């Protein structure tokens, strides 16, 4: 279970780093907001 917890931590950390990199690339775009926008636009289509 400690191993699994470590995996979850590294997964969350990877998402955090990816989010940070995307925000530094695209300015103020938040990944979570972008995903929500994609989902909404996908549903409306």
Protein Blocks (a to p, Z undefined) as FASTA:
>chain_A
ZZmmmmmmmmmmmmmmmmmmmmmmnomacfklmmmmmmmmmmmZZ
